[in-house]
Amino acid sequence: MQNWPAQAAANLAALRTKNPLIHNITNFVVMNFTANAILAAGASPVMAYAAEEVTQIAASADALVLNIGTLTPDRLKAMLLAGKSALENKKPVVLDPVGAGAVDYRTLAAKQIIDETKPNLIRGNASEILALQDKPITARGVDTAHSVTAAAKSANKLALKLSTSLAITGPTDFITDGTRMVEVQNGHRLMARVTGAGCTATAIMGAFLSVNSDPLCAAACALAYFGLAGEMAAEKASGPGSFVPAFIDALYLITPEALAAGCRIKDV
């Protein structure tokens, strides 16, 4: 059995020692929030998305995060170029298939990115993950219309089929690589009231994956850290508006020792 508190602490300590460069091609709505969260965690963000530069940047970064939240043909082209470069240079890739299942364009784009860039880790809500299967599902915009439990039933087979690890986030997060399964129970309900919390969680997972070559382990530790920051921020916040700065502060203030004491990760 994994010693999750020790592993989570070691990952955060390594992140702050290495200060990895995380290349994000993410959506316009969350770009500033995500960059600040990455900095607070101890990594360095680059938010480049021009097709003319992403191949070179992805090759030199420590991890690549692809997010289809504000998808356009040009941004899809940039994601594919960056993803292929990361794959060729053996850099980890994380995909956030925002809104997959809501419209065909997003679903097909997510599947194309998976086929051509072979992401090591995919994070989404239950509906987004279910949409990556061959059978059609109905989603409601970027919000989930399915429970984590419902998606978990199919996730193991899907992870094996895609040769990746899947993280399904919700009140309790579920991560699988097809053979191992983990739950993370950290978090707070106010996180669902902040635009881009899920997208930013994906970016933090990319940062943890840059210092831990095991995608399932990196995802679990990152989500525990992210959720613990949400719990700490909620203690000081009076609502979503005051939650955001308190959350960034919490990401910065959490020590490896505090993460070891506060993480709630368990094998399933």
C-alpha positions in Angstrom: 0.0 0.0 0.0 1.2 3.5 -0.8 2.2 5.8 2.1 0.1 8.7 0.8 1.0 11.3 3.3 4.7 10.8 2.8 4.3 10.7 -1.0 2.3 13.9 -1.1 4.8 15.7 1.1 7.7 14.5 -1.0 6.0 15.6 -4.2 5.4 19.1 -2.9 8.9 19.4 -1.5 10.3 18.3 -4.9 8.1 20.8 -6.7 9.4 23.7 -4.6 13.0 22.6 -5.0 12.9 22.1 -8.7 10.6 25.0 -9.7 9.6 23.3 -12.9 8.4 25.2 -16.0 4.8 24.3 -16.8 3.6 25.1 -20.3 -0.2 25.8 -20.4 -2.4 26.2 -23.4 -5.5 26.9 -21.4 -8.7 28.9 -21.8 -8.8 32.7 -21.6 -11.3 32.7 -18.7 -8.8 31.1 -16.3 -5.4 32.2 -17.5 -4.5 34.7 -14.8 -5.9 32.5 -12.0 -4.1 29.5 -13.2 -0.8 31.3 -13.6 -1.0 32.7 -10.1 -1.9 29.3 -8.6 1.1 27.6 -10.4 3.4 30.3 -9.0 1.9 30.0 -5.5 2.5 26.2 -5.6 6.2 26.7 -6.4 6.3 26.2 -10.2 6.8 28.6 -13.1 4.0 29.1 -15.7 4.3 29.9 -19.3 0.9 30.6 -21.1 2.1 30.6 -24.7 -0.4 29.5 -27.4 0.9 30.9 -30.7 1.4 28.0 -33.2 4.7 29.6 -34.2 6.3 29.1 -30.8 4.6 26.2 -28.9 6.7 23.4 -30.4 9.9 25.0 -29.1 8.4 25.9 -25.7 6.8 22.5 -25.1 10.1 20.8 -25.9 11.9 22.9 -23.2 9.2 22.9 -20.5 8.9 20.3 -17.7 5.3 19.5 -18.4 2.5 20.5 -20.9 -1.1 21.2 -19.9 -3.8 21.3 -22.6 -7.2 22.8 -21.9 -9.9 23.1 -24.5 -12.1 25.5 -22.5 -12.0 28.3 -25.1 -11.5 26.2 -28.2 -10.8 27.6 -31.7 -9.3 26.0 -34.8 -6.1 27.9 -34.2 -5.8 26.9 -30.6 -6.5 23.3 -31.5 -3.7 23.4 -34.0 -1.3 24.9 -31.3 -2.3 22.2 -28.9 -1.6 19.4 -31.4 1.8 20.9 -32.3 2.7 21.4 -28.6 1.5 17.9 -27.7 3.4 16.2 -30.4 6.6 18.1 -29.4 6.1 17.1 -25.8 5.6 13.5 -26.8 8.7 13.5 -29.0 10.8 15.0 -26.2 9.4 12.7 -23.5 7.7 15.5 -21.5 4.5 14.7 -19.6 1.2 15.9 -21.1 -2.1 16.6 -19.2 -5.4 17.1 -21.0 -8.5 18.8 -19.7 -11.4 18.0 -22.1 -13.6 20.9 -21.0 -17.1 20.6 -22.3 -16.5 17.3 -24.0 -19.9 15.7 -24.6 -21.7 19.0 -24.8 -21.1 19.6 -28.5 -19.5 17.4 -31.2 -16.7 19.9 -31.9 -15.3 19.6 -28.4 -15.7 15.9 -28.1 -14.0 15.3 -31.4 -11.2 17.7 -30.6 -10.5 16.0 -27.3 -10.3 12.6 -29.0 -8.0 14.0 -31.6 -5.7 15.4 -29.0 -5.7 12.0 -27.2 -4.9 10.2 -30.4 -2.1 12.4 -31.6 -0.4 13.5 -28.3 -1.0 10.5 -26.0 -1.5 12.4 -22.8 -0.2 10.8 -19.6 -3.1 12.1 -17.6 -6.6 13.3 -18.3 -8.7 15.3 -15.8 -12.4 16.2 -16.1 -15.7 16.0 -14.5 -17.8 12.9 -14.8 -19.6 13.9 -18.0 -16.4 15.0 -19.8 -14.7 11.7 -19.0 -17.7 9.6 -20.1 -17.7 11.6 -23.4 -14.3 10.1 -24.3 -16.0 6.7 -24.7 -17.3 5.6 -28.0 -20.9 5.6 -26.8 -22.6 9.1 -26.9 -23.6 10.9 -23.7 -25.4 14.1 -23.0 -23.6 16.9 -21.0 -24.8 20.3 -19.9 -22.3 22.8 -21.1 -19.1 22.6 -19.1 -21.0 21.4 -16.0 -21.4 17.7 -15.2 -24.7 15.9 -15.7 -23.3 12.7 -14.2 -21.9 11.6 -10.8 -18.3 10.6 -10.2 -19.6 7.2 -9.1 -21.4 6.7 -12.4 -18.3 7.6 -14.4 -16.0 5.5 -12.2 -17.8 2.3 -13.3 -16.5 2.9 -16.9 -13.2 4.7 -16.1 -11.0 1.6 -15.5 -11.8 0.2 -18.9 -11.4 3.6 -20.5 -8.0 4.2 -18.9 -6.7 0.9 -20.2 -8.1 1.6 -23.7 -6.5 5.0 -23.8 -3.3 3.9 -22.0 -3.5 6.8 -19.6 -4.6 7.8 -16.1 -8.0 9.4 -15.6 -8.9 11.8 -12.8 -12.6 12.4 -12.3 -13.1 15.3 -10.0 -16.2 16.1 -7.9 -17.1 16.1 -4.2 -14.8 13.0 -4.0 -12.1 12.7 -6.7 -11.5 9.3 -8.3 -8.3 8.4 -10.1 -7.5 5.3 -12.0 -4.9 3.9 -14.5 -7.0 0.9 -15.2 -5.5 -1.3 -12.6 -5.1 0.9 -9.5 -7.8 3.1 -8.1 -7.6 6.0 -5.6 -10.0 8.4 -4.0 -9.2 11.9 -2.7 -11.6 13.4 -0.2 -10.0 16.9 0.2 -11.9 19.9 -0.9 -14.7 22.4 -0.1 -18.0 23.2 -1.8 -16.9 26.9 -2.4 -14.4 25.6 -5.0 -17.4 24.8 -7.2 -18.4 28.4 -7.1 -15.2 29.7 -8.6 -14.7 29.9 -12.3 -11.7 27.8 -13.4 -11.1 25.8 -10.2 -11.2 22.6 -12.2 -9.0 24.0 -15.0 -6.5 25.2 -12.4 -6.5 21.8 -10.7 -5.5 20.3 -14.0 -2.5 22.7 -14.2 -1.4 21.9 -10.6 -1.6 18.2 -11.6 0.8 19.0 -14.5 3.2 20.6 -12.0 3.1 17.5 -9.8 3.6 15.3 -12.8 6.7 17.1 -13.7 8.3 15.8 -10.5 6.6 12.4 -10.2 6.7 10.1 -13.2 3.7 8.1 -11.9 0.6 9.9 -13.3 -1.8 8.3 -10.9 0.3 9.1 -7.9 1.0 12.7 -9.1 -2.7 13.2 -9.7 -3.7 12.0 -6.3 -1.1 14.1 -4.5 -1.9 17.2 -6.6 -5.7 16.9 -5.9 -5.1 16.4 -2.2 -2.9 19.6 -2.1 -5.4 21.5 -4.2 -8.4 20.4 -2.1 -6.6 21.1 1.2 -5.9 24.6 0.0 -9.6 24.9 -0.7 -10.4 23.8 2.9 -8.0 26.3 4.4 -9.3 29.2 2.2 -12.9 28.4 3.1 -12.1 28.9 6.8 -11.2 32.6 6.1 -13.6 33.4 3.2 -17.1 34.7 3.5 -18.0 33.8 -0.1 -16.6 33.1 -3.5 -15.1 36.6 -3.9 -13.0 36.5 -0.8 -12.3 32.8 -1.4 -10.0 33.3 -4.4 -7.2 35.4 -2.8 -7.4 33.2 0.3 -7.0 30.1 -1.9 -3.9 31.5 -3.7 -2.5 32.3 -0.2 -3.2 28.7 1.0 -1.5 27.2 -2.0 1.6 29.2 -1.1 1.4 28.6 2.7 0.9 24.8 2.7 4.1 23.1 3.7 5.0 19.5 2.9 4.4 18.7 6.5 1.0 20.3 6.5 0.1 18.4 3.4 1.1 15.1 4.9 -1.0 15.9 7.9 -4.1 17.1 6.0 -4.2 14.9 2.9 -7.1 12.4 2.6 -6.1 9.9 -0.1 -7.0 6.3 0.0 -6.6 3.3 -2.2 -9.9 1.8 -3.4 
